[in-house]
Amino acid sequence: MGFTKDLWTRPEKQPDGEIKRVPNARWGKGKRWLACWLDPDERERTKAFTTKTPATKYWQKMEADRDRGEYVDPKAGKGLVAALGTRWLGSVKVDPATKIKYEQILRLHVGPAFGQRAIKSMRRPSEVQAWLTSKSERYGDSTVMLCRLVLGGLLELAVVDGDLRKNPVRSRIVSTGKATSEKVTVWQDSRMWGVIDAHPEPLRAMPIIGATCGHREGELFAIADDDLDEDREIIHIRRQLKRLGNVWVFALPKNNTEREVPLASSSLLVARKHVAAYKPQPVTLPWERPDGELRTYRLMFVHPDTGRHLKPSTYDKYWDNALAAAGVEGRTRRDGRHAMRHFYAGLQLAGGTTINELAVYLGHHDPAFTLRVYGHLQPDSHDRARRAVDTRFFRPRSALSMRQA
């Protein structure tokens, strides 16, 4: 049980036997009242106050927090958010590329705003929300969501370590807002073929594979000749090219999941002709990490001049030139390389492939995501709805009467 101690007086027995408190050697020096309580480890803790009432209320609150399991050491949380961020970054278990993103968010966003603040001062959800709102006015949805994730993660570590009572990022008022996105628009066949035909011969097969197999860009750059399975008529998507800082590595595809995609006979023929004309080149890179095991694959598509693996920056000129040659003017984000993957999705849905099947072919972790992105491309939904009503509700009543009889 806690108590309040008077530091300026001491008990003294009077001649009549009564115990009275009288001034001691500390009389008038420093704060008079000392709040005393036991922490969760049964250790006595204290804090001095000028007046008695605040001291009493303080130890009562500390013991109530202890009994509720919400106790925070008053001396905790004096460290800086910058140091907490470094500690949190070292504790998270994510792939190297994600850790680089987290480090950038800490350095460019969290650090400048909160880095020199004491951890225990990070209490107000309204302050966090104001910060996220300001970020949303300058940056895209993905950056704002990463800001919330990183700040929330390091403050959660502070809660677990006992440096903070509650994580303000978890408050119901803190939101990054609803992400807005335009509906995917699929290129017409003529535009896709125009871009394909404008590629140089050594790379012309690559956009064909991209548009008919649904690879992501990094996966296209990492296709090896033994990924083609002619007997089963599939193409294996086993790796991607990924940049970690200044180092390029081979890594598993996004979501760390390999997949198999049906390979149309025409696409297989294109791949065969390409391999016959342009011998796949061995490329050796680390696996997954800059210091990872070195692995060598015979890549089907490499830089036409150097024979080295492709990079987005080196492929830019070929793609931009192809867009210009195909007459694509006023280019927007819709005309980026992801257009090949969107084209593939539209092609599959038009052919009757289900959303669940398409999710597998695209390497999505959740068919619900596939539905959100590509559901509007499913063909003839209006016609199917009309036919459902016509063939059921408005069928001849004589047929209905005969069935009931």
N, C-alpha and C positions, 0 to 999 in steps of 0.2 A: 504494500500500500504506500502510495506516495505521500509526501508531506511538504509543508513550507517552513523553511528554517529562517530564523531571525539572526543575521550575521553581526548585528551591532550590540546585542545584549547577551547576558548569560544568566542562568538561574542562580539565585543566592537565597539561602535560608535566613529569615529574619529572626530576631530575638524571641518573637512570639511563636516561632515555628512555621510561620507562613513562608511559602516559596514565592519570591518575586524575581522578575527579570530586571537586571540593572545594567547600565552601560559597561561595555568591555573595552579592550584596547583598540578595537576597530571602530569605535563610535564615530560616526560622521565621515568615515572613509569608504569610498566606493559605493556600490549598490548594496542595499540592506537585506533584500529578501532573496532567498535561494530556493528555487523549485527543485525538488528531489523525487526521482522515480526510478523504477527498474525497467531496463530494456528487455527485449525478448530472450536475451541470454542471461537474465537475472543479474546483470551488472548495474550498479547504481550510476545514474546519470544526473547531472545538475545543470541549472542555468540561472544566472542572477538577474534580478529585476529591481527597479527602484521602489516600487510599491507592492503591497502584499497581494491584492486581488489579482492582478495579471499573473503573478507567480503561481498562485493556487490554480487558476484556470489552465495555466500552461501544463503543469504536471498532470492534471486531470485529463486534458486532451491527449497527452502523450501515452498515458496508460490506456485510454479508450482506443486509441489507434493500435496499440500493441494487442489489445484483446480482440480487435477486429481483423488482425493480420495485415494492417496497413501502416505499420510503424516505419518511419524513416528517421535515421540518425540525424539529429540537428547539425552535426558537423559534416555530414555527407553532402555531396553535390557541389562542393566548392571548386572542383576541377573545371576546366574549360571544355566547351562543346567540341572544339577543334581536336583536343586529345581524345575525347570520347569517340569522335568520328574515326580516328586512326585505329583505335582499339576495336571498334565495330567492324571496320573493313577487314581487319586481320582475322576476325572470328567467323565471317560469313563463308559458307561453302557453296560457291557458284563456279561456273566455268570461267576461264581467264578473260574471255571477251566481255562477259557481264561484269566482272570485277573492274575492268578498265572503265566501263560506263559508270559504275558506282563511284570510282575515284574521281572521274570528271565532274560528276554532280556535286560531290563534296568540295572539290577545289573551286569550281566556278559558281556554285549557287549557295550551298549550305554554309560554307566557310565564310564568305564575305558578309553574309547576313547574321550569322549566329556564332561564328567560330570563337570570338573572344568573350562570349557570354559565359557566366557560371551555369553549370548544368541545372542547379536548383532554381534558377530564374526562368526556366523554360516551362511555365505553368499554364499560360493562357491560350486556349484554343483559338480565340479571336485573333491573336497575333499571328498564329500559324496560318489561319485562313486568309488574312490580309496579305501575307507573303505569297501564298499560292495564287491568289487573285492577281497580284502584280506580275507574277511569272506568266500567267495565262494571257496577259495582254501583250507579251513580247515573244513567247515561245509556243510551240505546238503542243498538242495534247500529250504526246509520248514523253516529252521533256518534263512537263508539269507532273505527270503521274510518277515519273522517276524521282522527282524532287520530293514528293510526298512519301514514296516508298523508302527512300534513303533516310530522310529526317525521322520518319516513324520508326524505322529499324534501329537507329542508334539511340533514340529516346526510350525505346522498349528495353534495350540493353541496360540503360540507366535505371529503369524501374526494377528489373530483375536483380541488379547489383545493389539495390537499396539507396541509390542516389537521387531518386525522384519518386514521388508517391504515385502519380498518374501520368500516362502518356497523353499529352494534349492532342496529338495527331489522331488519336482514336475517338475523339469527341464526335458526336453526331453532326455538329455544325461544320466540321472540316470536310470539305469536298473539293475535288478537282473539276467538278462540273461534268455534265454529260458530254462524252466525246461525240463530235460531229464528223460525219464522213459522207462524201459523195458516193452515189451509187456507181458501181463499176460499169464502165462502158466498154464493150468488146469491139475491137476493130472489125471492119468489113474484110472479107477474104482478099479483095483487091489491094487494100492497103498493106495487109500482111505480106502478100506475095511481092508487092512493090519494094518493101523494105528488105525482104529476103534476097530478091534478085539484085539489089544494089550492094550487097555485101561482096567483098573480094572472094574469089574462088576458094582459098584455103579456109575461109570461115563461113561459107555460105550454108553448109549443112547445119551449123550450130543453131541459128534461129528456127530452122525447120524442126530440129529435135525439141527445142524449147516450146514451140507452138503446138507440137503434137504429143509431148510427153509431160509437160507441166513442170519442168525443173525451175528452181530458183536460180538466180544468176550465179551465185557461188557454186551451186551444184553443176551447172552447165560447164563452168570453167574446170571442173574436176572430173569430168567423165573420162574413164579409161577404156581401152579397147575391150578388156575382159568383162566390162559391165554389160555388154550385149550378150544376151542368151538367145541364140537363134533357134535352138530346139524348142524352147518353151515360148518363144516369141514375146519376151519381156525385156525390159531394161532395168538393171539394178541401180538404185540411187543410194550409194553407200558412203559418200563423203562430200564435203564441200571445201572450197578454198576460203580461208578466213584470215582477216588481218588482226593481229594482236599487237597494238602499238605500232612499231615499225617492222614487225616480223610477220611474214606470211606462213601459215601452217595448213596442213590438211586436218580436217576434223569431221566428226559425224555430222550428218545433216541437222537442221534445226529440230529442236525437241529431242535430240540424241536418238533418233529413230531412223534406221534404214527402211527402205520400202522397195516394192517391185511395181512397175507400171507396165500395162500391156503395150506392146510395141506393134503398131500397124505395119502391114507388109510393105507399104510404100515408104514408111519411115526407116524400116530395116534396110530396104534397098538403097536409100540415100546414105545411110551410115556405112554400108558395105562399100559403096563407090568412093566415099570420102576416105575410108581407111586404105583402100587400094591406091588412091591417088596421093595421099599425104600420110606418110608413115607416122604413127603415133610416137611422140617424143617422151623419153624417160625424164621425169621431173622428181627431184628428191627434196622433201621438206620435213620439218618436225611434225609429229602427230600431236594435235590438241594443244600443246604448250610450246613456247619458244625453246625450252630445253627438253622437249619430248623426244621420243624415239624417232630416228630418221626413217622415213618410208619413201619408197620409190614406186611411182605409177606411170604407165605409158599413156599420157594424156592425148586425147583425140584432137583437142583444139588448143593451139598455142599461138604465140605472137608470130605472124607470118615472116617477120624480118629477123627476130632474135632467137626464135625457138624456145623462148622462156614461157613460163605460165602466164596466162592472161590476168590482168587486173582491171577493175572498173575504170581506173584512170586511163589505161592504155586502150581499152575497148571503146571508150567514149567517142573517139574520133570516127571509128568505123560506124558506130550506131548513128551518130549525128549526120555523117555523110549520107548514110542510107536513108534517113528520114528526109533529108533535103532532096535526094534523087527521086524519092517516091512522091514528092510534092506535098509533104506534110508541112504546112505553114502555121505560124502562130503556135508553136509547140508548147504543151503544158506538161504537168506531171503525168497525165494520162498517156503520154507518148514515151514514157520511160521503158526500160527493158522488162518491167513487170507486165507490160502489155502482152508479151508472149504467153505468160502464165494465165492471164485473164482470157486470152483467146482459147487456150486449151480448155479451160473450165467451161466456157460457152459452147465449145465444140462438143464436149462430152455430154452436157445437159441437153443440148439439141438432139443428140443421138439416143437419148433415153437413159443415160447413166444416172443412178440415184445419187442423192446428196451424200448418203453414207459411203457409197463406193467412191465418189469424187473426193471426199475427205481423206480416204486412205491413199488415193493416187497423189493428192497434193501434199500429203504429209501433215495434215492438220491434226492437232491433238484432240479436237472436239468437233463432231459434225455440226453442232449448233453454231459454231463459228463459221463454218462453210455455208450454212444456211443463211446467216446474217449477211455475208459478203456476196454470195452468188444466187441466193434464193429467187431474186427477181428475174433471173435469166432462164428459169425453168419455162419450157415452151408451152403455149396453148393452155395456160391455166384458166383463162376466161372461157375458152371453148369447152374445156372439160366441165367447168361449173355449170354452164348452160345445158350441156348434154345430160348431166346428172339430174337436173330438174325436169327436163323434157321427157327423158326416158322413164322416170319414176313417177312423178306427180301428175304429169299430163298424158300418161299413156291412156289408151281407150278404156272407158269405164266398163265396157262389156267384158273385156278381159279380166278386169278387176272383179266384176260380179261373178264370173264363172269360177274364178279362183276361190272366192268366198263360199260359193255353193259347194 
